[in-house]
């Protein structure tokens, strides 16, 4: 089987090499494009009943296509609809000792990139009744992870190439320890981070566009570290909690709206005046940074 290996990290490193002061590590994510045999379209429904109130660790491993995730019904820990036309992508679901795994079937090296007549779509729902620590790995494609109404105590997301949205539209019902995101050549948006209120947040980007909406009802202070390779980075910042953004990196253009600048640091008016504060460190290679306070005129 012949494969075309495209190294996203290689491109990112070449671009970031233009900035001699840039030292951020860029995630190395390779996309392999194998020959894929297409068959009949299949639709399968799988579920796991809710058996208690203990926290559950969830691993979602999705190769390529479209991934959707949201809160489901109270009496099922998990339910999902899987639509695909590659036979070896038959999903594998396992649950034991408060650990749930939902994984695309087949060899990870042969998942490829759905195009033309290749289809793969997952619609996943999880119980809003139990605390969840989620680890989501998604390859090439697109998706929306709507974490609203779920009790997320920790979240780790890795995406390869594509277009993904993560969202929190209501306050998280449990304390979130951490939120991490690693991207390759992607456009990724996180909406309503303040509703999640992670104690720590780490973002690593390769080539592409990252948009972080940090607004929402923060209930604790947070340490946030963002490192991006080449592309565009947008941070939408709350005005009712203190915000400090320290910037460093290479050939980067910075635009700030509603913030005051002190050298490479940007502050909002609430900084030093509120109990809750966001300390944000941003390191970039080549690209643009936009820092926008909530309600500010752009």
BELDAUR-V678893 format. One line per field, one symbol per residue. phi: phi as a letter, one per 40 degrees, with the letter a starting at -180 (. if undefined). Layout:
# BELDAUR-V678893
phi = ???
This chain:
# BELDAUR-V678893
phi = .cbbcbccccccccccccbcccbccbdcbcbbbccbccbccbbbbbabccbibcdbcbbbbbcahbbbaacbcccbcaaabbbabbdccdcbbbaaffbbbbbccgcdcbcgbdagccbabbbbbbcccbcbbbbbbbcciaibbccdgccccaabbbbcbibbbbabbadccbcccabbabbbbabbbbbgdcccfccbabbbbcbibbbbccchccbacabbbbbbcbibbbbcbcbcbcbbbbbaibcbcbbbbgbbbbgcbbbccccgbbccbbbbbbbbcbibbbbbcdgccc
